[in-house]
Amino acid sequence: MAISESVSIDRVYEVLVTVKDPEIDSVSIIDLGMVEEVTNSGNIVKVVLLPTFLGCPALEIIKKNTIDAIKQLPEVEDVEVEFVFHPPWTSDRITEEGHVNLRAFGIAPPPGILKKTAPIMWIVPIVVPHM
């Protein structure tokens, strides 16, 4: 009986860099910050992904491409991909390389400063009619 080696999480991440956004093929799901978690149980890999927006039409393509890429690792028996909406994806998750590649594609993502600043407080005057 052959002893199978457990799947390396680092190798899974290396493979996930090759999984591109179907609509922006210069940016990987890693660079977009879509990968929330990668776990393994022996030779079975589970990937938890955060959709970049609710109702994203490319989720099934991303799921298929993720599974196909991970199954290229010879020690992988099975792959499960789950999409979760909590925590929500934000543009702060985009890597520096992701920002560079998005700009090269013609998209200017917001600078990743939201985590570094205090919360924005909006002061809105309320007009109450006299009765």
C-alpha positions in Angstrom: 0.0 0.0 0.0 1.5 3.4 -1.0 1.6 6.2 1.5 0.1 9.3 0.0 1.7 12.6 0.9 -0.5 15.4 2.3 -1.1 18.4 0.1 1.1 21.4 0.9 -1.0 24.6 1.5 2.0 26.6 0.1 1.8 24.7 -3.1 -1.9 25.3 -3.4 -1.3 29.1 -3.0 1.4 28.9 -5.7 -1.2 27.3 -8.1 -3.9 29.8 -7.2 -1.7 32.6 -8.5 -2.4 31.1 -12.0 -6.2 31.4 -11.6 -7.1 34.6 -13.2 -10.2 36.7 -13.0 -12.1 35.7 -16.2 -12.9 39.3 -17.0 -9.5 40.7 -16.1 -7.0 38.1 -17.2 -4.0 40.0 -15.9 -5.1 39.7 -12.2 -5.2 36.5 -10.2 -7.7 35.6 -7.5 -4.8 35.9 -5.1 -4.0 39.5 -6.2 -7.6 40.4 -6.0 -7.7 39.2 -2.5 -10.5 36.8 -3.1 -8.8 33.9 -1.3 -10.0 33.9 2.3 -8.8 30.5 3.4 -7.1 27.4 2.1 -7.3 24.2 4.2 -6.5 20.6 3.7 -7.5 17.3 5.2 -4.9 14.9 3.8 -5.3 15.0 0.1 -8.6 17.0 0.0 -8.3 20.7 -0.4 -10.9 23.3 0.6 -10.7 26.9 -0.7 -12.9 29.6 0.7 -13.3 32.6 -1.7 -14.8 36.0 -1.3 -16.7 37.3 -4.4 -15.7 40.8 -5.3 -19.4 41.8 -5.6 -22.8 40.3 -4.9 -24.2 38.7 -8.0 -20.8 38.3 -9.8 -21.6 36.4 -13.0 -18.1 34.8 -13.1 -18.3 32.8 -9.9 -18.9 29.4 -11.6 -16.0 30.0 -14.0 -13.7 31.0 -11.1 -14.8 28.0 -9.1 -14.2 25.6 -12.1 -10.8 27.3 -12.8 -9.8 27.0 -9.1 -10.7 23.3 -9.0 -8.9 22.6 -12.3 -5.8 24.4 -11.2 -5.5 22.7 -7.8 -6.2 19.2 -9.3 -3.0 19.7 -11.4 -1.1 18.9 -8.1 -0.6 15.1 -8.3 -1.2 14.6 -4.6 -4.7 16.2 -4.7 -7.6 13.8 -4.5 -10.5 16.3 -4.4 -11.1 20.0 -4.2 -14.0 21.9 -2.6 -14.6 25.6 -3.3 -17.0 27.6 -1.2 -18.0 31.2 -1.7 -18.7 33.2 1.5 -19.9 36.8 1.9 -18.6 37.4 5.4 -16.3 39.0 5.8 -17.2 41.0 2.8 -14.6 41.6 0.1 -13.2 45.1 -0.1 -10.7 46.7 -2.4 -8.3 46.9 0.6 -7.6 43.2 0.0 -6.0 43.8 -3.5 -2.2 43.2 -3.4 0.3 45.7 -4.6 0.8 43.5 -7.7 -2.9 43.5 -8.2 -3.0 47.3 -8.1 -0.2 47.4 -10.7 -1.9 44.9 -13.0 -5.4 46.5 -12.7 -3.9 49.9 -13.6 -2.2 48.3 -16.6 -5.5 46.8 -17.6 -7.1 50.3 -17.4 -8.8 50.0 -14.1 -7.8 52.4 -11.2 -8.7 50.7 -8.0 -9.0 52.9 -4.9 -5.7 53.2 -3.0 -5.6 50.8 -0.1 -5.9 53.4 2.6 -9.2 52.7 4.2 -7.6 50.4 6.8 -5.0 53.0 7.8 -7.3 55.9 8.5 -9.9 56.7 11.1 -13.6 56.0 10.2 -15.2 58.7 8.1 -17.9 60.7 9.9 -20.5 62.4 7.9 -22.2 65.4 9.3 -25.5 66.0 7.6 -27.8 68.9 8.6 -31.3 67.9 9.4 -34.0 70.3 8.5 -37.1 70.0 10.7 -40.1 72.0 9.4 -41.8 74.2 11.9 -45.3 73.1 12.7 
